[in-house]
């Protein structure tokens, strides 16, 4: 088990949370606290950089949704960057690949104008999870 580390930084597009380690039942409250402590303005992009994420269970997925809800309440957008393959698969299976915009890495997200708006799914500059990790016509793509 890897301890969860959350590093917050500001980018021109808005706050970026770099999440490293295991996001599970025991550590999800830490991410929720970090997200709740953010200052998020309308039109900003909340980016969750998952490049260092090693494991994510259903509690972690729920916390990602809570972050999305916070962004929506503030009329901001949310995106995920560098989603590991195992987590991307879970997001596809439960249909959340249509909820989150995904970027290949944090630089791609913060260097662009960002997604079209809150809850824009795979619209905007991001890449859908099915495009990144599933062959055309796969079951995952159809979710």
C-alpha positions, 0 to 999 in steps of 0.5 A: 500500500502506498500512502496518499500524497496530495500536492496543490499548485496553481496554474494559469487555468486554475488549481491543480491537485497532484495525487500520488499513491493509493486513493481508497477508503482510508485516504479518500477523506484526505482528498475530499478535505483538499478539494473542499479547501480549494478556492475555485472561481467561475470559469477556472479549471480544476485539474486532478493530475493522476500521474502518480496514482497507484490504486483507486477504489470506489471510495476514490471514484466517489471523491472524484465525483465530489470534486466534480460537484464542487467545480460545478457549484462554482461554475468551473470545469474539472478535468483529469490528467494522466489517468492510469490504465486501471483507473481509466478502465473503471471510469469507462465501465461505470460510464464516467468517461462521459463525465470527465474530460481527460488529458494525457498529462497536466501540461496538455490541460494547463497549456490549453484553453481547457474543456468547453465547460463544466461537465463537458465530458470528452468535449473540448481539448481533452481525450475521451477515455475510450479513445485512449484505452479501447479499440474502436467498437469495443465494449468500453467505447460503447459505454 
